[in-house]
Amino acid sequence: MERCRQCNSSLAKDEQICWACNAAVPEKNPKTTMASRFQTLINALFIVFCVLTVLSIFLPAGYVPTFGRCIGGLLVLLLVRSSCRTMAEAKKS
Ligand SMILES: [Zn+2]
């Protein structure tokens, strides 16, 4: 049984607003949004590309993508990342 944080009255399982005091009931498991998942993916890719870029300096061609391609990928990821951030900030305000 869930209880309202404001007035402690018992709430139905999927009630979103308290029937007694009208307070918003906080969601139990807020779903991870698509945007935050996407951001995690971009961050992971960014790290992979950083590693690849460093590797491409030391390893002979053929093992990893060329240095130029790695830098290109990094730039694209940076752009995507910054546009993600601007979108997230636009949503907040
Ligand atoms: Zn209440």
PDB file of the backbone (N, CA, C, O) and the ligand in Angstrom, with CONECT records:
HET     ZN  A 101       1
ATOM      1  N   MET A   1       0.843  -1.207   0.000  1.00  0.00           N
ATOM      2  CA  MET A   1       0.000   0.000   0.000  1.00  0.00           C
ATOM      3  C   MET A   1       0.873   1.251   0.000  1.00  0.00           C
ATOM      4  O   MET A   1       1.800   1.376   0.800  1.00  0.00           O
ATOM      5  N   GLU A   2       0.570   2.154  -0.890  1.00  0.00           N
ATOM      6  CA  GLU A   2       1.345   3.389  -0.936  1.00  0.00           C
ATOM      7  C   GLU A   2       0.649   4.483  -0.150  1.00  0.00           C
ATOM      8  O   GLU A   2      -0.574   4.495  -0.007  1.00  0.00           O
ATOM      9  N   ARG A   3       1.437   5.376   0.342  1.00  0.00           N
ATOM     10  CA  ARG A   3       0.859   6.472   1.126  1.00  0.00           C
ATOM     11  C   ARG A   3       1.324   7.814   0.585  1.00  0.00           C
ATOM     12  O   ARG A   3       2.434   7.973   0.078  1.00  0.00           O
ATOM     13  N   CYS A   4       0.421   8.762   0.721  1.00  0.00           N
ATOM     14  CA  CYS A   4       0.745  10.110   0.258  1.00  0.00           C
ATOM     15  C   CYS A   4       1.818  10.717   1.167  1.00  0.00           C
ATOM     16  O   CYS A   4       1.778  10.580   2.390  1.00  0.00           O
ATOM     17  N   ARG A   5       2.758  11.378   0.541  1.00  0.00           N
ATOM     18  CA  ARG A   5       3.830  11.989   1.333  1.00  0.00           C
ATOM     19  C   ARG A   5       3.356  13.218   2.090  1.00  0.00           C
ATOM     20  O   ARG A   5       3.905  13.576   3.132  1.00  0.00           O
ATOM     21  N   GLN A   6       2.335  13.852   1.554  1.00  0.00           N
ATOM     22  CA  GLN A   6       1.864  15.094   2.171  1.00  0.00           C
ATOM     23  C   GLN A   6       0.939  14.828   3.353  1.00  0.00           C
ATOM     24  O   GLN A   6       1.119  15.390   4.433  1.00  0.00           O
ATOM     25  N   CYS A   7      -0.062  13.957   3.135  1.00  0.00           N
ATOM     26  CA  CYS A   7      -1.088  13.811   4.168  1.00  0.00           C
ATOM     27  C   CYS A   7      -1.194  12.387   4.683  1.00  0.00           C
ATOM     28  O   CYS A   7      -1.986  12.112   5.584  1.00  0.00           O
ATOM     29  N   ASN A   8      -0.410  11.485   4.127  1.00  0.00           N
ATOM     30  CA  ASN A   8      -0.337  10.114   4.618  1.00  0.00           C
ATOM     31  C   ASN A   8      -1.607   9.298   4.388  1.00  0.00           C
ATOM     32  O   ASN A   8      -1.788   8.263   5.030  1.00  0.00           O
ATOM     33  N   SER A   9      -2.472   9.728   3.507  1.00  0.00           N
ATOM     34  CA  SER A   9      -3.632   8.881   3.225  1.00  0.00           C
ATOM     35  C   SER A   9      -3.219   7.796   2.229  1.00  0.00           C
ATOM     36  O   SER A   9      -2.317   7.990   1.414  1.00  0.00           O
ATOM     37  N   SER A  10      -3.890   6.666   2.313  1.00  0.00           N
ATOM     38  CA  SER A  10      -3.520   5.548   1.443  1.00  0.00           C
ATOM     39  C   SER A  10      -3.972   5.824   0.018  1.00  0.00           C
ATOM     40  O   SER A  10      -5.012   6.435  -0.226  1.00  0.00           O
ATOM     41  N   LEU A  11      -3.156   5.352  -0.909  1.00  0.00           N
ATOM     42  CA  LEU A  11      -3.414   5.636  -2.312  1.00  0.00           C
ATOM     43  C   LEU A  11      -3.596   4.345  -3.100  1.00  0.00           C
ATOM     44  O   LEU A  11      -3.040   3.303  -2.752  1.00  0.00           O
ATOM     45  N   ALA A  12      -4.376   4.431  -4.154  1.00  0.00           N
ATOM     46  CA  ALA A  12      -4.468   3.306  -5.073  1.00  0.00           C
ATOM     47  C   ALA A  12      -3.130   3.162  -5.791  1.00  0.00           C
ATOM     48  O   ALA A  12      -2.331   4.095  -5.864  1.00  0.00           O
ATOM     49  N   LYS A  13      -2.917   1.955  -6.320  1.00  0.00           N
ATOM     50  CA  LYS A  13      -1.602   1.628  -6.863  1.00  0.00           C
ATOM     51  C   LYS A  13      -1.125   2.614  -7.925  1.00  0.00           C
ATOM     52  O   LYS A  13       0.015   3.078  -7.897  1.00  0.00           O
ATOM     53  N   ASP A  14      -2.030   2.926  -8.867  1.00  0.00           N
ATOM     54  CA  ASP A  14      -1.558   3.774  -9.963  1.00  0.00           C
ATOM     55  C   ASP A  14      -2.170   5.167  -9.910  1.00  0.00           C
ATOM     56  O   ASP A  14      -2.341   5.826 -10.935  1.00  0.00           O
ATOM     57  N   GLU A  15      -2.491   5.594  -8.717  1.00  0.00           N
ATOM     58  CA  GLU A  15      -3.022   6.933  -8.565  1.00  0.00           C
ATOM     59  C   GLU A  15      -1.892   7.948  -8.724  1.00  0.00           C
ATOM     60  O   GLU A  15      -0.814   7.771  -8.156  1.00  0.00           O
ATOM     61  N   GLN A  16      -2.130   9.001  -9.486  1.00  0.00           N
ATOM     62  CA  GLN A  16      -1.072   9.966  -9.730  1.00  0.00           C
ATOM     63  C   GLN A  16      -1.233  11.219  -8.896  1.00  0.00           C
ATOM     64  O   GLN A  16      -0.274  11.951  -8.651  1.00  0.00           O
ATOM     65  N   ILE A  17      -2.465  11.455  -8.462  1.00  0.00           N
ATOM     66  CA  ILE A  17      -2.721  12.622  -7.625  1.00  0.00           C
ATOM     67  C   ILE A  17      -3.479  12.160  -6.397  1.00  0.00           C
ATOM     68  O   ILE A  17      -4.433  11.389  -6.504  1.00  0.00           O
ATOM     69  N   CYS A  18      -3.061  12.622  -5.242  1.00  0.00           N
ATOM     70  CA  CYS A  18      -3.697  12.210  -3.995  1.00  0.00           C
ATOM     71  C   CYS A  18      -5.147  12.691  -3.965  1.00  0.00           C
ATOM     72  O   CYS A  18      -5.433  13.854  -4.248  1.00  0.00           O
ATOM     73  N   TRP A  19      -6.067  11.770  -3.613  1.00  0.00           N
ATOM     74  CA  TRP A  19      -7.484  12.133  -3.604  1.00  0.00           C
ATOM     75  C   TRP A  19      -7.804  13.064  -2.441  1.00  0.00           C
ATOM     76  O   TRP A  19      -8.800  13.785  -2.489  1.00  0.00           O
ATOM     77  N   ALA A  20      -6.980  13.061  -1.401  1.00  0.00           N
ATOM     78  CA  ALA A  20      -7.276  13.840  -0.201  1.00  0.00           C
ATOM     79  C   ALA A  20      -6.710  15.256  -0.279  1.00  0.00           C
ATOM     80  O   ALA A  20      -7.397  16.227   0.038  1.00  0.00           O
ATOM     81  N   CYS A  21      -5.454  15.363  -0.703  1.00  0.00           N
ATOM     82  CA  CYS A  21      -4.836  16.686  -0.651  1.00  0.00           C
ATOM     83  C   CYS A  21      -4.392  17.196  -2.011  1.00  0.00           C
ATOM     84  O   CYS A  21      -3.835  18.288  -2.119  1.00  0.00           O
ATOM     85  N   ASN A  22      -4.641  16.400  -3.061  1.00  0.00           N
ATOM     86  CA  ASN A  22      -4.325  16.838  -4.412  1.00  0.00           C
ATOM     87  C   ASN A  22      -2.828  16.950  -4.714  1.00  0.00           C
ATOM     88  O   ASN A  22      -2.440  17.519  -5.735  1.00  0.00           O
ATOM     89  N   ALA A  23      -1.990  16.410  -3.828  1.00  0.00           N
ATOM     90  CA  ALA A  23      -0.562  16.464  -4.098  1.00  0.00           C
ATOM     91  C   ALA A  23      -0.205  15.451  -5.180  1.00  0.00           C
ATOM     92  O   ALA A  23      -0.809  14.381  -5.265  1.00  0.00           O
ATOM     93  N   ALA A  24       0.755  15.788  -5.983  1.00  0.00           N
ATOM     94  CA  ALA A  24       1.203  14.863  -7.015  1.00  0.00           C
ATOM     95  C   ALA A  24       1.958  13.711  -6.354  1.00  0.00           C
ATOM     96  O   ALA A  24       2.816  13.922  -5.497  1.00  0.00           O
ATOM     97  N   VAL A  25       1.623  12.496  -6.769  1.00  0.00           N
ATOM     98  CA  VAL A  25       2.300  11.326  -6.209  1.00  0.00           C
ATOM     99  C   VAL A  25       3.556  11.064  -7.031  1.00  0.00           C
ATOM    100  O   VAL A  25       3.475  10.933  -8.252  1.00  0.00           O
ATOM    101  N   PRO A  26       4.695  10.988  -6.391  1.00  0.00           N
ATOM    102  CA  PRO A  26       5.927  10.757  -7.158  1.00  0.00           C
ATOM    103  C   PRO A  26       5.922   9.363  -7.757  1.00  0.00           C
ATOM    104  O   PRO A  26       5.480   8.409  -7.117  1.00  0.00           O
ATOM    105  N   GLU A  27       6.401   9.246  -8.956  1.00  0.00           N
ATOM    106  CA  GLU A  27       6.467   7.951  -9.617  1.00  0.00           C
ATOM    107  C   GLU A  27       7.487   7.065  -8.932  1.00  0.00           C
ATOM    108  O   GLU A  27       8.562   7.510  -8.531  1.00  0.00           O
ATOM    109  N   LYS A  28       7.125   5.805  -8.811  1.00  0.00           N
ATOM    110  CA  LYS A  28       8.019   4.884  -8.120  1.00  0.00           C
ATOM    111  C   LYS A  28       9.282   4.616  -8.938  1.00  0.00           C
ATOM    112  O   LYS A  28      10.398   4.850  -8.474  1.00  0.00           O
ATOM    113  N   ASN A  29       9.092   4.132 -10.136  1.00  0.00           N
ATOM    114  CA  ASN A  29      10.239   3.852 -11.002  1.00  0.00           C
ATOM    115  C   ASN A  29      10.178   4.738 -12.233  1.00  0.00           C
ATOM    116  O   ASN A  29       9.620   4.350 -13.259  1.00  0.00           O
ATOM    117  N   PRO A  30      10.745   5.914 -12.131  1.00  0.00           N
ATOM    118  CA  PRO A  30      10.724   6.763 -13.311  1.00  0.00           C
ATOM    119  C   PRO A  30      11.478   6.084 -14.447  1.00  0.00           C
ATOM    120  O   PRO A  30      12.632   5.682 -14.298  1.00  0.00           O
ATOM    121  N   LYS A  31      10.805   5.966 -15.578  1.00  0.00           N
ATOM    122  CA  LYS A  31      11.440   5.287 -16.716  1.00  0.00           C
ATOM    123  C   LYS A  31      12.603   6.101 -17.239  1.00  0.00           C
ATOM    124  O   LYS A  31      12.550   7.330 -17.278  1.00  0.00           O
ATOM    125  N   THR A  32      13.640   5.418 -17.633  1.00  0.00           N
ATOM    126  CA  THR A  32      14.733   6.129 -18.279  1.00  0.00           C
ATOM    127  C   THR A  32      14.224   6.614 -19.628  1.00  0.00           C
ATOM    128  O   THR A  32      13.695   5.841 -20.427  1.00  0.00           O
ATOM    129  N   THR A  33      14.390   7.878 -19.856  1.00  0.00           N
ATOM    130  CA  THR A  33      13.873   8.450 -21.087  1.00  0.00           C
ATOM    131  C   THR A  33      14.751   8.037 -22.266  1.00  0.00           C
ATOM    132  O   THR A  33      15.911   7.660 -22.099  1.00  0.00           O
ATOM    133  N   MET A  34      14.176   8.117 -23.440  1.00  0.00           N
ATOM    134  CA  MET A  34      14.923   7.819 -24.654  1.00  0.00           C
ATOM    135  C   MET A  34      16.137   8.723 -24.768  1.00  0.00           C
ATOM    136  O   MET A  34      17.216   8.293 -25.176  1.00  0.00           O
ATOM    137  N   ALA A  35      15.943   9.985 -24.401  1.00  0.00           N
ATOM    138  CA  ALA A  35      17.029  10.961 -24.540  1.00  0.00           C
ATOM    139  C   ALA A  35      18.226  10.583 -23.675  1.00  0.00           C
ATOM    140  O   ALA A  35      19.371  10.670 -24.118  1.00  0.00           O
ATOM    141  N   SER A  36      17.958  10.166 -22.449  1.00  0.00           N
ATOM    142  CA  SER A  36      19.080   9.845 -21.570  1.00  0.00           C
ATOM    143  C   SER A  36      19.760   8.559 -22.012  1.00  0.00           C
ATOM    144  O   SER A  36      20.973   8.412 -21.863  1.00  0.00           O
ATOM    145  N   ARG A  37      18.983   7.627 -22.555  1.00  0.00           N
ATOM    146  CA  ARG A  37      19.574   6.403 -23.082  1.00  0.00           C
ATOM    147  C   ARG A  37      20.470   6.727 -24.275  1.00  0.00           C
ATOM    148  O   ARG A  37      21.572   6.196 -24.418  1.00  0.00           O
ATOM    149  N   PHE A  38      19.962   7.607 -25.116  1.00  0.00           N
ATOM    150  CA  PHE A  38      20.698   8.014 -26.307  1.00  0.00           C
ATOM    151  C   PHE A  38      22.001   8.689 -25.909  1.00  0.00           C
ATOM    152  O   PHE A  38      23.046   8.477 -26.525  1.00  0.00           O
ATOM    153  N   GLN A  39      21.913   9.505 -24.868  1.00  0.00           N
ATOM    154  CA  GLN A  39      23.105  10.211 -24.398  1.00  0.00           C
ATOM    155  C   GLN A  39      24.153   9.234 -23.882  1.00  0.00           C
ATOM    156  O   GLN A  39      25.348   9.409 -24.120  1.00  0.00           O
ATOM    157  N   THR A  40      23.695   8.205 -23.173  1.00  0.00           N
ATOM    158  CA  THR A  40      24.616   7.184 -22.672  1.00  0.00           C
ATOM    159  C   THR A  40      25.308   6.496 -23.845  1.00  0.00           C
ATOM    160  O   THR A  40      26.515   6.253 -23.818  1.00  0.00           O
ATOM    161  N   LEU A  41      24.519   6.186 -24.873  1.00  0.00           N
ATOM    162  CA  LEU A  41      25.067   5.529 -26.067  1.00  0.00           C
ATOM    163  C   LEU A  41      26.114   6.411 -26.730  1.00  0.00           C
ATOM    164  O   LEU A  41      27.189   5.945 -27.108  1.00  0.00           O
ATOM    165  N   ILE A  42      25.784   7.696 -26.867  1.00  0.00           N
ATOM    166  CA  ILE A  42      26.708   8.632 -27.505  1.00  0.00           C
ATOM    167  C   ILE A  42      27.994   8.732 -26.695  1.00  0.00           C
ATOM    168  O   ILE A  42      29.091   8.753 -27.252  1.00  0.00           O
ATOM    169  N   ASN A  43      27.847   8.794 -25.375  1.00  0.00           N
ATOM    170  CA  ASN A  43      29.029   8.867 -24.505  1.00  0.00           C
ATOM    171  C   ASN A  43      29.896   7.628 -24.670  1.00  0.00           C
ATOM    172  O   ASN A  43      31.121   7.727 -24.741  1.00  0.00           O
ATOM    173  N   ALA A  44      29.264   6.461 -24.729  1.00  0.00           N
ATOM    174  CA  ALA A  44      30.011   5.216 -24.891  1.00  0.00           C
ATOM    175  C   ALA A  44      30.750   5.222 -26.231  1.00  0.00           C
ATOM    176  O   ALA A  44      31.929   4.874 -26.305  1.00  0.00           O
ATOM    177  N   LEU A  45      30.038   5.621 -27.283  1.00  0.00           N
ATOM    178  CA  LEU A  45      30.650   5.689 -28.610  1.00  0.00           C
ATOM    179  C   LEU A  45      31.817   6.670 -28.623  1.00  0.00           C
ATOM    180  O   LEU A  45      32.842   6.441 -29.265  1.00  0.00           O
ATOM    181  N   PHE A  46      31.631   7.761 -27.900  1.00  0.00           N
ATOM    182  CA  PHE A  46      32.665   8.790 -27.833  1.00  0.00           C
ATOM    183  C   PHE A  46      33.948   8.209 -27.238  1.00  0.00           C
ATOM    184  O   PHE A  46      35.044   8.454 -27.741  1.00  0.00           O
ATOM    185  N   ILE A  47      33.798   7.444 -26.173  1.00  0.00           N
ATOM    186  CA  ILE A  47      34.959   6.822 -25.532  1.00  0.00           C
ATOM    187  C   ILE A  47      35.612   5.825 -26.490  1.00  0.00           C
ATOM    188  O   ILE A  47      36.836   5.774 -26.613  1.00  0.00           O
ATOM    189  N   VAL A  48      34.771   5.029 -27.170  1.00  0.00           N
ATOM    190  CA  VAL A  48      35.302   4.051 -28.126  1.00  0.00           C
ATOM    191  C   VAL A  48      36.115   4.756 -29.205  1.00  0.00           C
ATOM    192  O   VAL A  48      37.198   4.303 -29.576  1.00  0.00           O
ATOM    193  N   PHE A  49      35.584   5.864 -29.702  1.00  0.00           N
ATOM    194  CA  PHE A  49      36.284   6.583 -30.764  1.00  0.00           C
ATOM    195  C   PHE A  49      37.578   7.218 -30.260  1.00  0.00           C
ATOM    196  O   PHE A  49      38.572   7.287 -30.983  1.00  0.00           O
ATOM    197  N   CYS A  50      37.550   7.682 -29.010  1.00  0.00           N
ATOM    198  CA  CYS A  50      38.777   8.227 -28.423  1.00  0.00           C
ATOM    199  C   CYS A  50      39.861   7.161 -28.405  1.00  0.00           C
ATOM    200  O   CYS A  50      41.004   7.408 -28.787  1.00  0.00           O
ATOM    201  N   VAL A  51      39.481   5.973 -27.955  1.00  0.00           N
ATOM    202  CA  VAL A  51      40.444   4.870 -27.886  1.00  0.00           C
ATOM    203  C   VAL A  51      40.931   4.522 -29.290  1.00  0.00           C
ATOM    204  O   VAL A  51      42.126   4.335 -29.515  1.00  0.00           O
ATOM    205  N   LEU A  52      39.985   4.438 -30.237  1.00  0.00           N
ATOM    206  CA  LEU A  52      40.344   4.098 -31.615  1.00  0.00           C
ATOM    207  C   LEU A  52      41.290   5.131 -32.212  1.00  0.00           C
ATOM    208  O   LEU A  52      42.226   4.792 -32.937  1.00  0.00           O
ATOM    209  N   THR A  53      41.029   6.404 -31.895  1.00  0.00           N
ATOM    210  CA  THR A  53      41.874   7.463 -32.433  1.00  0.00           C
ATOM    211  C   THR A  53      43.310   7.315 -31.943  1.00  0.00           C
ATOM    212  O   THR A  53      44.267   7.442 -32.708  1.00  0.00           O
ATOM    213  N   VAL A  54      43.432   7.040 -30.643  1.00  0.00           N
ATOM    214  CA  VAL A  54      44.770   6.842 -30.078  1.00  0.00           C
ATOM    215  C   VAL A  54      45.425   5.605 -30.696  1.00  0.00           C
ATOM    216  O   VAL A  54      46.601   5.621 -31.059  1.00  0.00           O
ATOM    217  N   LEU A  55      44.638   4.537 -30.804  1.00  0.00           N
ATOM    218  CA  LEU A  55      45.172   3.296 -31.371  1.00  0.00           C
ATOM    219  C   LEU A  55      45.613   3.487 -32.813  1.00  0.00           C
ATOM    220  O   LEU A  55      46.618   2.922 -33.243  1.00  0.00           O
ATOM    221  N   SER A  56      44.854   4.290 -33.562  1.00  0.00           N
ATOM    222  CA  SER A  56      45.153   4.454 -34.983  1.00  0.00           C
ATOM    223  C   SER A  56      46.480   5.157 -35.196  1.00  0.00           C
ATOM    224  O   SER A  56      47.071   5.064 -36.272  1.00  0.00           O
ATOM    225  N   ILE A  57      46.959   5.872 -34.156  1.00  0.00           N
ATOM    226  CA  ILE A  57      48.263   6.513 -34.264  1.00  0.00           C
ATOM    227  C   ILE A  57      49.361   5.450 -34.174  1.00  0.00           C
ATOM    228  O   ILE A  57      50.372   5.520 -34.873  1.00  0.00           O
ATOM    229  N   PHE A  58      49.143   4.475 -33.307  1.00  0.00           N
ATOM    230  CA  PHE A  58      50.210   3.508 -33.017  1.00  0.00           C
ATOM    231  C   PHE A  58      50.132   2.244 -33.870  1.00  0.00           C
ATOM    232  O   PHE A  58      51.153   1.687 -34.272  1.00  0.00           O
ATOM    233  N   LEU A  59      48.889   1.797 -34.142  1.00  0.00           N
ATOM    234  CA  LEU A  59      48.751   0.543 -34.870  1.00  0.00           C
ATOM    235  C   LEU A  59      48.832   0.785 -36.373  1.00  0.00           C
ATOM    236  O   LEU A  59      48.419   1.840 -36.853  1.00  0.00           O
ATOM    237  N   PRO A  60      49.357  -0.174 -37.112  1.00  0.00           N
ATOM    238  CA  PRO A  60      49.403  -0.044 -38.566  1.00  0.00           C
ATOM    239  C   PRO A  60      47.998  -0.056 -39.152  1.00  0.00           C
ATOM    240  O   PRO A  60      47.078  -0.632 -38.572  1.00  0.00           O
ATOM    241  N   ALA A  61      47.843   0.582 -40.301  1.00  0.00           N
ATOM    242  CA  ALA A  61      46.538   0.643 -40.961  1.00  0.00           C
ATOM    243  C   ALA A  61      46.020  -0.762 -41.210  1.00  0.00           C
ATOM    244  O   ALA A  61      46.800  -1.679 -41.468  1.00  0.00           O
ATOM    245  N   GLY A  62      44.717  -0.933 -41.134  1.00  0.00           N
ATOM    246  CA  GLY A  62      44.132  -2.245 -41.348  1.00  0.00           C
ATOM    247  C   GLY A  62      43.573  -2.820 -40.069  1.00  0.00           C
ATOM    248  O   GLY A  62      42.564  -3.525 -40.092  1.00  0.00           O
ATOM    249  N   TYR A  63      44.218  -2.528 -38.948  1.00  0.00           N
ATOM    250  CA  TYR A  63      43.715  -3.014 -37.663  1.00  0.00           C
ATOM    251  C   TYR A  63      42.573  -2.150 -37.169  1.00  0.00           C
ATOM    252  O   TYR A  63      41.576  -2.647 -36.646  1.00  0.00           O
ATOM    253  N   VAL A  64      42.736  -0.847 -37.344  1.00  0.00           N
ATOM    254  CA  VAL A  64      41.728   0.107 -36.890  1.00  0.00           C
ATOM    255  C   VAL A  64      41.433   1.057 -38.044  1.00  0.00           C
ATOM    256  O   VAL A  64      42.213   1.145 -38.992  1.00  0.00           O
ATOM    257  N   PRO A  65      40.307   1.769 -37.968  1.00  0.00           N
ATOM    258  CA  PRO A  65      40.035   2.782 -38.997  1.00  0.00           C
ATOM    259  C   PRO A  65      41.155   3.822 -39.041  1.00  0.00           C
ATOM    260  O   PRO A  65      41.868   4.000 -38.053  1.00  0.00           O
ATOM    261  N   THR A  66      41.313   4.493 -40.143  1.00  0.00           N
ATOM    262  CA  THR A  66      42.391   5.465 -40.267  1.00  0.00           C
ATOM    263  C   THR A  66      42.187   6.626 -39.294  1.00  0.00           C
ATOM    264  O   THR A  66      41.077   6.879 -38.827  1.00  0.00           O
ATOM    265  N   PHE A  67      43.272   7.315 -39.004  1.00  0.00           N
ATOM    266  CA  PHE A  67      43.255   8.432 -38.060  1.00  0.00           C
ATOM    267  C   PHE A  67      42.219   9.477 -38.471  1.00  0.00           C
ATOM    268  O   PHE A  67      41.475   9.995 -37.638  1.00  0.00           O
ATOM    269  N   GLY A  68      42.186   9.770 -39.753  1.00  0.00           N
ATOM    270  CA  GLY A  68      41.242  10.767 -40.274  1.00  0.00           C
ATOM    271  C   GLY A  68      39.805  10.380 -40.007  1.00  0.00           C
ATOM    272  O   GLY A  68      38.991  11.211 -39.605  1.00  0.00           O
ATOM    273  N   ARG A  69      39.498   9.115 -40.232  1.00  0.00           N
ATOM    274  CA  ARG A  69      38.124   8.651 -40.000  1.00  0.00           C
ATOM    275  C   ARG A  69      37.765   8.732 -38.524  1.00  0.00           C
ATOM    276  O   ARG A  69      36.645   9.098 -38.168  1.00  0.00           O
ATOM    277  N   CYS A  70      38.717   8.389 -37.673  1.00  0.00           N
ATOM    278  CA  CYS A  70      38.471   8.448 -36.226  1.00  0.00           C
ATOM    279  C   CYS A  70      38.180   9.879 -35.799  1.00  0.00           C
ATOM    280  O   CYS A  70      37.249  10.140 -35.037  1.00  0.00           O
ATOM    281  N   ILE A  71      38.992  10.799 -36.301  1.00  0.00           N
ATOM    282  CA  ILE A  71      38.774  12.212 -35.969  1.00  0.00           C
ATOM    283  C   ILE A  71      37.414  12.662 -36.481  1.00  0.00           C
ATOM    284  O   ILE A  71      36.688  13.376 -35.789  1.00  0.00           O
ATOM    285  N   GLY A  72      37.072  12.246 -37.689  1.00  0.00           N
ATOM    286  CA  GLY A  72      35.769  12.581 -38.262  1.00  0.00           C
ATOM    287  C   GLY A  72      34.640  12.069 -37.385  1.00  0.00           C
ATOM    288  O   GLY A  72      33.683  12.786 -37.096  1.00  0.00           O
ATOM    289  N   GLY A  73      34.768  10.818 -36.968  1.00  0.00           N
ATOM    290  CA  GLY A  73      33.753  10.215 -36.102  1.00  0.00           C
ATOM    291  C   GLY A  73      33.625  10.964 -34.788  1.00  0.00           C
ATOM    292  O   GLY A  73      32.525  11.196 -34.287  1.00  0.00           O
ATOM    293  N   LEU A  74      34.785  11.339 -34.238  1.00  0.00           N
ATOM    294  CA  LEU A  74      34.792  12.096 -32.984  1.00  0.00           C
ATOM    295  C   LEU A  74      34.062  13.427 -33.145  1.00  0.00           C
ATOM    296  O   LEU A  74      33.285  13.836 -32.282  1.00  0.00           O
ATOM    297  N   LEU A  75      34.326  14.085 -34.259  1.00  0.00           N
ATOM    298  CA  LEU A  75      33.689  15.391 -34.500  1.00  0.00           C
ATOM    299  C   LEU A  75      32.179  15.236 -34.612  1.00  0.00           C
ATOM    300  O   LEU A  75      31.421  16.025 -34.047  1.00  0.00           O
ATOM    301  N   VAL A  76      31.744  14.206 -35.352  1.00  0.00           N
ATOM    302  CA  VAL A  76      30.307  13.961 -35.510  1.00  0.00           C
ATOM    303  C   VAL A  76      29.672  13.703 -34.146  1.00  0.00           C
ATOM    304  O   VAL A  76      28.614  14.247 -33.829  1.00  0.00           O
ATOM    305  N   LEU A  77      30.333  12.860 -33.338  1.00  0.00           N
ATOM    306  CA  LEU A  77      29.803  12.538 -32.017  1.00  0.00           C
ATOM    307  C   LEU A  77      29.728  13.780 -31.126  1.00  0.00           C
ATOM    308  O   LEU A  77      28.776  13.961 -30.368  1.00  0.00           O
ATOM    309  N   LEU A  78      30.756  14.631 -31.236  1.00  0.00           N
ATOM    310  CA  LEU A  78      30.754  15.877 -30.454  1.00  0.00           C
ATOM    311  C   LEU A  78      29.561  16.741 -30.832  1.00  0.00           C
ATOM    312  O   LEU A  78      28.891  17.316 -29.974  1.00  0.00           O
ATOM    313  N   LEU A  79      29.311  16.820 -32.139  1.00  0.00           N
ATOM    314  CA  LEU A  79      28.182  17.626 -32.628  1.00  0.00           C
ATOM    315  C   LEU A  79      26.865  17.059 -32.103  1.00  0.00           C
ATOM    316  O   LEU A  79      26.015  17.795 -31.600  1.00  0.00           O
ATOM    317  N   VAL A  80      26.708  15.734 -32.228  1.00  0.00           N
ATOM    318  CA  VAL A  80      25.472  15.082 -31.775  1.00  0.00           C
ATOM    319  C   VAL A  80      25.289  15.314 -30.284  1.00  0.00           C
ATOM    320  O   VAL A  80      24.191  15.599 -29.805  1.00  0.00           O
ATOM    321  N   ARG A  81      26.413  15.183 -29.558  1.00  0.00           N
ATOM    322  CA  ARG A  81      26.353  15.320 -28.109  1.00  0.00           C
ATOM    323  C   ARG A  81      25.922  16.731 -27.708  1.00  0.00           C
ATOM    324  O   ARG A  81      25.086  16.911 -26.823  1.00  0.00           O
ATOM    325  N   SER A  82      26.506  17.716 -28.369  1.00  0.00           N
ATOM    326  CA  SER A  82      26.173  19.084 -27.984  1.00  0.00           C
ATOM    327  C   SER A  82      24.741  19.418 -28.378  1.00  0.00           C
ATOM    328  O   SER A  82      24.061  20.161 -27.670  1.00  0.00           O
ATOM    329  N   SER A  83      24.272  18.873 -29.510  1.00  0.00           N
ATOM    330  CA  SER A  83      22.887  19.153 -29.892  1.00  0.00           C
ATOM    331  C   SER A  83      21.921  18.427 -28.964  1.00  0.00           C
ATOM    332  O   SER A  83      20.822  18.916 -28.701  1.00  0.00           O
ATOM    333  N   CYS A  84      22.327  17.265 -28.469  1.00  0.00           N
ATOM    334  CA  CYS A  84      21.531  16.548 -27.461  1.00  0.00           C
ATOM    335  C   CYS A  84      21.371  17.409 -26.219  1.00  0.00           C
ATOM    336  O   CYS A  84      20.283  17.539 -25.659  1.00  0.00           O
ATOM    337  N   ARG A  85      22.485  17.989 -25.810  1.00  0.00           N
ATOM    338  CA  ARG A  85      22.482  18.783 -24.587  1.00  0.00           C
ATOM    339  C   ARG A  85      21.595  20.007 -24.757  1.00  0.00           C
ATOM    340  O   ARG A  85      20.846  20.369 -23.849  1.00  0.00           O
ATOM    341  N   THR A  86      21.680  20.641 -25.916  1.00  0.00           N
ATOM    342  CA  THR A  86      20.843  21.823 -26.133  1.00  0.00           C
ATOM    343  C   THR A  86      19.374  21.436 -26.126  1.00  0.00           C
ATOM    344  O   THR A  86      18.539  22.171 -25.599  1.00  0.00           O
ATOM    345  N   MET A  87      19.053  20.287 -26.708  1.00  0.00           N
ATOM    346  CA  MET A  87      17.672  19.843 -26.708  1.00  0.00           C
ATOM    347  C   MET A  87      17.182  19.564 -25.301  1.00  0.00           C
ATOM    348  O   MET A  87      16.065  19.930 -24.937  1.00  0.00           O
ATOM    349  N   ALA A  88      18.036  18.907 -24.503  1.00  0.00           N
ATOM    350  CA  ALA A  88      17.661  18.584 -23.117  1.00  0.00           C
ATOM    351  C   ALA A  88      17.447  19.854 -22.311  1.00  0.00           C
ATOM    352  O   ALA A  88      16.540  19.933 -21.483  1.00  0.00           O
ATOM    353  N   GLU A  89      18.298  20.852 -22.564  1.00  0.00           N
ATOM    354  CA  GLU A  89      18.158  22.100 -21.826  1.00  0.00           C
ATOM    355  C   GLU A  89      16.924  22.871 -22.282  1.00  0.00           C
ATOM    356  O   GLU A  89      16.269  23.536 -21.480  1.00  0.00           O
ATOM    357  N   ALA A  90      16.614  22.779 -23.563  1.00  0.00           N
ATOM    358  CA  ALA A  90      15.425  23.453 -24.076  1.00  0.00           C
ATOM    359  C   ALA A  90      14.167  22.849 -23.457  1.00  0.00           C
ATOM    360  O   ALA A  90      13.202  23.561 -23.179  1.00  0.00           O
ATOM    361  N   LYS A  91      14.182  21.525 -23.243  1.00  0.00           N
ATOM    362  CA  LYS A  91      13.026  20.864 -22.652  1.00  0.00           C
ATOM    363  C   LYS A  91      12.826  21.281 -21.203  1.00  0.00           C
ATOM    364  O   LYS A  91      11.698  21.446 -20.739  1.00  0.00           O
ATOM    365  N   LYS A  92      13.949  21.450 -20.491  1.00  0.00           N
ATOM    366  CA  LYS A  92      13.875  21.768 -19.069  1.00  0.00           C
ATOM    367  C   LYS A  92      13.242  23.131 -18.823  1.00  0.00           C
ATOM    368  O   LYS A  92      12.377  23.285 -17.961  1.00  0.00           O
ATOM    369  N   SER A  93      13.687  24.110 -19.593  1.00  0.00           N
ATOM    370  CA  SER A  93      13.234  25.485 -19.337  1.00  0.00           C
ATOM    371  C   SER A  93      11.820  25.708 -19.845  1.00  0.00           C
ATOM    372  O   SER A  93      11.282  26.808 -19.712  1.00  0.00           O
TER     373      SER A  93
HETATM  374 ZN    ZN A 101      -2.349  13.498   0.207  1.00  0.00          ZN2+
END
